[in-house]
Amino acid sequence: MAVQTVASTTDSATANAVDLGPATALSCRECGHRVPLGPVFACEECFGPLEIAYDFSAHDTEELRKRIEAGPANIWRYAPLLPVPADVAAKPNLNPGWTKLVQADNLARELGVTGGLYVKDDSGNPTHSFKDRVVAQALEAARAFGFTTLSCSSTGNLAGAVGAAAARAGFRSCVFIPHDLEQGKVVMAAVYGGELVGIEGNYDDVNRFCSELIGDPAGEGWGFVNVNLRPYYAEGSKTLAYEICEQLGWRLPDQLVVPIASGSQLTKIDKGLQELIRLGLVEDRPYKIFGAQAEGCSPVSTAYKAGHDVVRPQKPDTIAKSLAIGNPADGPYVLDIARRTGGAVEDVTDEQIVDAIKLLARTEGIFAETAGGVTVGVTKKLLESGALDPSLTTVVLNTGDGLKTLDAVAGTGLTATIRPSLESFREAGLV
Ligand SMILES: *Cc1c(COP(=O)(O)O)cnc(C)c1O
């Protein structure tokens, strides 16, 4: 009788349970206070950010490596290390990830890097930015928690990634962006048919508005991927670290150059590298993480250079709009990571961003959005200052596609206009 009671309890618990894989709890990054997994993002004790805690103890390193290598060519190959594994066969997801790690020998030659230079090119994701990784995680969490509307505050790329993921998954979407974004970003967000609302203000105003909406009945039942689903969303960035190491032959790079908007991506790349070390999937060697910002929105690099632990908010004014977060939530953690690993945080001007976009395109055939101009430009600057060691293996992130920020290179165009005759071609001086 007792056995039967236990069995039936287990059955009903399984039927209603949310499958959250190896994730065990939400843990406060500041004070370590733990709460059960759910759609919450701030610690009830100290208001610190909540992160996913895992139990990885059951993993055998070799088995895990084999399982990953036999997995699909997308982020779900790392399902045993993610908070909400997708039910890939049953539920539609855009299945992003496993983007190219391009060996950038031409760029390396131009910049004087001898230790191996790679571009992790996330423009190859379904909506052409790294944001598909984080949204894929948030979508699975939204499913697990029973939300039916997906929402977000966005600097542009996230809006498109949420719109596309919601369309494919059959969710409603309603996303919020600053009203003055690039045309390419607006169209890329609107085309998927969800609601797209422009807010008169900058990203920080949009974010504040969304926080208000969450507390209001109007936002009830909404999964804001980067607010109430943020702990799950953020874990999607770890897959960048996993892929880079696996693509290098299960090896840590020596140096990584990562863009900073809120700082979440950089923070979780570090978390992902730490997990690989802990799991024995890579050899434990030192690595350095360098953060990259645009000078027109450089609150983290300003604090880094001043030796401060506190990040003072700035009003953004830069062509790198996808990174234009003046009050970055994870700024202090980025400072910790840059200092702990022996990296740095640097910034470049809009002019240097444009030059770097052209440099990457000219040397490697990769057309990056402005955020990629920021990382390549910062890489160049850090090599010149000696902060980056040219004899070490270096990975630079390109997180988005240049087709979304065409205005940045608007001066680029025709070499010549000629009549359709050989004579006219010769006159143009190209032979
Ligand atoms: C969102 C975004 C990032 C990183 O954002 P974080 O908030 O720092 O995680 C980097 N590049 C592009 C193109 C983005 O859209």
The ligand as an SDF file (V2000), in Angstrom:
LIG
                    3D

 15 15  0  0  0  0  0  0  0  0999 V2000
   23.4350   41.5270  -27.3790 C   0  0  0  0  0  0  0  0  0  0  0  0
   24.6590   41.5540  -28.1520 C   0  0  0  0  0  0  0  0  0  0  0  0
   25.9350   41.3560  -27.5660 C   0  0  0  0  0  0  0  0  0  0  0  0
   26.2330   41.0980  -26.1030 C   0  0  0  0  0  0  0  0  0  0  0  0
   25.3130   41.5020  -25.2200 O   0  0  0  0  0  0  0  0  0  0  0  0
   25.4420   41.2880  -23.6370 P   0  0  0  0  0  0  0  0  0  0  0  0
   24.2830   42.0750  -23.1360 O   0  0  0  0  0  0  0  0  0  0  0  0
   26.7520   41.8660  -23.2110 O   0  0  0  0  0  0  0  0  0  0  0  0
   25.3190   39.8430  -23.3570 O   0  0  0  0  0  0  0  0  0  0  0  0
   27.0170   41.3510  -28.4100 C   0  0  0  0  0  0  0  0  0  0  0  0
   26.8960   41.5630  -29.7280 N   0  0  0  0  0  0  0  0  0  0  0  0
   25.7050   41.7490  -30.3270 C   0  0  0  0  0  0  0  0  0  0  0  0
   25.6660   41.9560  -31.7920 C   0  0  0  0  0  0  0  0  0  0  0  0
   24.5480   41.7450  -29.5670 C   0  0  0  0  0  0  0  0  0  0  0  0
   23.3780   41.9330  -30.1850 O   0  0  0  0  0  0  0  0  0  0  0  0
  1  2  1  0
  2  3  1  0
  2 14  2  0
  3  4  1  0
  3 10  2  0
  4  5  1  0
  5  6  1  0
  6  7  2  0
  6  8  1  0
  6  9  1  0
 10 11  1  0
 11 12  2  0
 12 13  1  0
 12 14  1  0
 14 15  1  0
M  END
$$$$
